C-alpha cells in the first residue's frame, strides 16, 4: 500500500562500510546493520523520484503484502563505533545520484 517504512542507504555508503568491515575482520567476526537510521515510505521514495527527475512515476495502490512489517529501520551503532557514517543521508540526494548515474549510463555498466 506504499506506507511501509524502510531505511534506504546509498550504495557508496555501503561500499565504504564493507571496506571498514574487511579491516575489522582482522580482529574477528563482525556483524553490522547498515542504514541511515531514518525511514521513508515507498510513497515518499516515489515523491523523491518525481522531484529529482521531473517525471511522473506511474504506480498503483494495492493491499499491503501479508507479513510486511510496518517499519524497518536499521541501527548502525556497531558500524558507527568502527568509524562508519553515511555520507548520503538525504533521500533526494540518494535518488539524485542514482538518477544522474542512470542518465550518464543509459545502457548500464556495459554501455
N, C-alpha and C positions, 0 to 999 in steps of 0.2 A: 504493500500500500504506500510505499515511499516514505514512511515515517520512522523506520528503524534507524537508529543512530549507530554509526561506525566511525572508527578512528582511522583517518587517511594519513599516510605518511609518504613523503616524496622518495622516489627511487634513489636519488643521490644521498639522501639521509640514511636510507637502508644500506647502501654500499659502504658508507663511512662506518656505520655500526658493525658491519661484517668485518671490515679491516681491524677494528678495535677488538672484536671478538677473537679473531685469529691470534692477536697478541696476547689476549687474556687467557687463551687456552694453554699457554706455556705454564701457567700456574695450576692447571687442572680444568675440568669441565666447567662450562658456563651455560646458564640458561637465562636469556633475556627476552622480555616482551618489548616490542618496539612500536611506538606511536607518538603522536603529538600531544596526547593527553586531553584532547578536545574532540568531541564527536560532532558529526554532521549527518543529517538525514540524506537519503537519496534525493529527495526534493531539493534540498539545499545544494547538492552537487549539480543537479540539473540547472538550477538558477545560476550557479557559478559558471558553468559551461556556456550558458546563454550570454552572461555578462561579458565574459572574456572573448568569446568567439563572435559575438554579434549575430549568432544564428539561433533560430528557434529549434529546440530539441523536441522531436515528437515522442510522446510517451502515453501510456495508458495506466490508469489507477486500477489495480486489481487487489484482491484479498491478500493479506499477509500470509506467507507460507507457514504451514504448521511447524512449530518448533523454533521459529525465528525469535531470537532474543530481541527485546525492545531496544536495549542499549548494550553495546560492546565497546568499551574504551580502554586502551592499554595503559598499564602503569609501567613506565620505562625507568623506574627508580634504579634498578640494578645497572642498566646500561649507562645511566647518568652518573652513577657512582664511579664508573670507569672512565668518565670524561666525555660521554656522548651527549650531544644536544641536537635536536632537529634544527636545521637552518631554515628550512621552508615550512614555517608553521601556519601560514595563512592559506586557506583553501583556494582563494583566487590565484595565489602565487603558484601553488601546486598545479592547478589546472592550466594556468598560462604557460608554464614551462613545457607541459605535455603537449599543449596545443601548438606552441611555437615549434617544438621538435617535429611534430607531425607535419606541419606546413613545410618545413625545410627538408623533410624526408618522406615525400608522398608515397614512395614505394617501399617504405620501411628500411630496414638495415641494408637490404640488398641493392637499394636504388640510390 
